[in-house]
Amino acid sequence: MNPNEARLVQNTALVVCALVVLRLAAAAWTPLTFDEAYYWMWSKALAGGYYDHPPMVAVVIRLGTMIAGDTPLGVRLVSILLALPMSWAIYQAAAILFGGRRVAASATILLNVTLMAAVGTLIVTPDAPLLVAASFLLFSLAKVLESGRGAWWLAVGASAGAALLSKYTALFFGPAILIWLATVPKLRRWLLSPWLYLGGLVALGMFAPVILWNADHHWVSFIKQMGRARIEDFRPVYLAELIPTQFAFATPLVFILGAMGLYALYQRRVGAMAARVLINTMFWTIVVYFAWHALHARVEANWFAPVYPAFAIAAAVAAIQVQWGPLAQRTVDFCRRWAAPGGVALFALLIVQANTGVLSAYHRDATVRSVGLGWDDLANEIETVRTRIGATCVLAPDYGTTGWLAFYLPKGTCVAQQGQRIRWINMPEPSPAQLSGKLLYVHELGQDLPSSIRDTFAHIETVAEAKRVRGQLIIETYALDLLDAPKGDVLDRSPPPELHQDNHR
């Protein structure tokens, strides 16, 4: 490695570390979202699977809280630090596939400045470990291509297994890999090699706990996630949301570079065939599915996380290696110069807005309900009321409120979601003694009580109201209801909708 290359590697590492430090600071400042609080509760009862997702997000949170405690920083710590191995993997993959440290450094930085990676590792969701696994999968496939050694298929299998333990979307990596092997003539030999199938067994072995958990729970998680889009529900309006949301999540300048890079790879303007096809299959296999999905149901922006490592490499190829015409080159030069500072600025503005509301003049915005601003003070009010009336347990109508209550109320407080018990099937239930006394039901003011509450308790009384605020903005007002004299089981144990017979006719 010559001095210039060494300096480039060093500068890339410094940039990535600086971005990680920025995210750590933002993590310590920003309250938990309701999803994070929900996943934090999972981390207290590790299992092979959960109603919504495989278990990797719970493991990531558990590791972080073992280091930094049950704090917002502790919940997010390991997720943010995962950007370091993710960056190493994407750097190596880009260097192997397109033969240069400049394109590798560019891909690494461009991936890290997308909101998908910056917010996706800060806010702990299954997408954080999925991004890391997808990056290592690309690296392992690049090593298969570079070395020709079958043993690297074991690393491919391990990466795919880690991705499957993160999110079911990783199932699409299998078809993408097979399409790559079938399309590139020199790689077809692997279709007859035992190494490919040994790698598949590694992935299957790692995924086995999720399969076993589902088998023990009527396949509920598989049914929930794989039955989201039904062909009979044709709603093409959702398709129009895809590009604007990804334009924002990639950040505009990275999105432009990525789109130009994919076009250049399609035009065969740069790179060897095997590298071009790999990037395209890892990107388009998942994108085509979600485009079809969007014809029938909404596709959330973060669902595209597994394509971002390939997309970042395509963006770097456009920025560094492709020879463009004068107008296109000016566009590329502008994007290359401002993509990183622009991405950092967008991230900083998003964090400031989420915590203060200053950019919307302190009025309501898209983040205000999902981020747990005001929950410290709200939890103190709820605890005061709970103590005053002598409630032995706090109930909530939804998983988000349940998660926030469990996180922000004093440690050891009995908290439970009254319905949807499948979400908590891995966790110990409140004891009969905790459910037999007076209970406190926390729900949004004006929200109708479910029949399972109205029909179960002889006495229901609103004893207080409590507000969640951000500055002068009232985010939500909660009613605190005293529930007393239960006539039956306090918890609604109705099966989830996925297991209703009507859904399987």
Disulfide bonds with the S-S distance in Angstrom:
Cys393-Cys414 2.04
